Amino acid sequence: MFILPKDNKPRVTADWVRGLVRQYESKDDVFHRAFLATVVFSGAEEVDVEFTEEAQAYLNQLGNRHVIFVATPSQPLLPGPYVLVERELRDVWKIMDDTNGTCVATLKPQSK
């Protein structure tokens, strides 16, 4: 998830995305470039953002397949990796080695 700058018409460039990817790689022990298969830009709808071809090309080089823009999520979201489960974003947590199995949790789909 990338939080867009609070500009009238935010501009997403390859340099801006590259800087955020570097930040995640240096500060987040869970982050992996595979998370960039789907990128969510939070803070504006797609029509309100200038998304440059260079930014899209850079994301494509990193394995990106989907870009989603959301204006205002139903709950405040922090920057970081998320997983999309049944159209809902969920936090990604690092799983620690645990010989007793007490730290491992799974995502169980809700009954409908």
N, C-alpha and C positions, 0 to 999 in steps of 0.2 A: 504494500500500500504506500503510495506517495501522496503526501498532502500538498495540494497546489498552493502557490502564493496567493494571498488575498488581494489580487489585482483585479481591475475591471475586466480585463481579458488576459488571463494568465497565458504565458508562452512557455510551452514545453519544448526544450531544445535537447540535442544529444549531450551537450556539455552538462546541462542541469541534471539529466537522468544519470549520466556517468558519475557525477559527484555524489548523488544519493546512493548509487550502488556501492561506491567506495566506502561511504560512511557505514552502510549496513555490513559490508565485509569486514571492516575494522572494529566494529563495536558490538556486533550481534553474533553470539556463538551458535545460533540456530540457523542463521541465514545461509542459503545455498542458491546459486544462480538458477537452479531448476525451478525455484519459486517464481521466477520471472516468466514462466509459461503464460500466466495470466496476471496482468498488472491492473490494479485499481487506482485511479486517480481520484482523490476525494477533495471536494471543495467547489466543484462546478460541473454543470452538464457539458457534454461534448460540444454543443453548439456555441458555448461560451468560452471555449479554450482554443488557443492556436497551438495545434499539435503538429510540429514540423516533420517533414519527411525524413530529415536526418535523425530525429529522435526515434521515429518508427523503425528506420533502418538499423539503428544501434540496438534497439530492443530485439529486432528480428535476429541479429547476430548472436544475441544471448539466448535464443530459443523461444522468444515470445510468440504466442499464438493468438492471444486475446488481450484487448485493451478495453477497460470499462471505466466510464466516468460516472461518479455519483455526486450530486449536489450537496445533500445533507443526509448523512446516514441517520437511521432511527436512534442509534446510540453513538456517543462520541467514540471514535476509533483513534488509537495511537498509531504512529508510523510503525511499520514492521511487517513481518511475514504473517500471512493468514492463509487458511485453506478454505475453499469454497465448497460447502456441503449443502446440497439441496437448496441452492440460491441463498445460503446464509454464510456470512464470513465468520470464521472461528479462529481464535489465536492458535499459533503453533508454539509448542513447548518442546524443549529438549528432553529426551528420555534418558534418564541416568541408569547406569548399570546397577542392577539390584538383584543379588542372588536369591532373595526371598520373594521377589515379584511384587513387592508392595508399592513400587513407584510407577508401575505400568498401568495406563488407563487407555481405553479405546473409545472411539466415537461410535455410539450405538444409534442407529436411525430411530427416530420416534415413530410410534405406531400412528397410523392415520385412520 
